[in-house]
Amino acid sequence: MPTAPYLDKALATLLNEDSTEGAKDIAKEVLANSGLTEKDIQDCIEQRTVFVVYIFEA
């Protein structure tokens, strides 16, 4: 399942060592505004992808 391009770009900004702190803060805000929690964002950074699968029981 493809992700929205803006999410991929926000994560790329977070992973880029040359990104400024301001750019990284904005990228985190973009991810947070799309519904990710701080833990979700950290998981995405560790996994280097915004594609995260959640398994839950309904």
Secondary structure, 3 states (H helix, E strand, C coil): CCCCHHHHHHHHHHHCCCCCHHHHHHHHHHHHHCCCCHHHHHHHHHHCCCCCCCCCCC
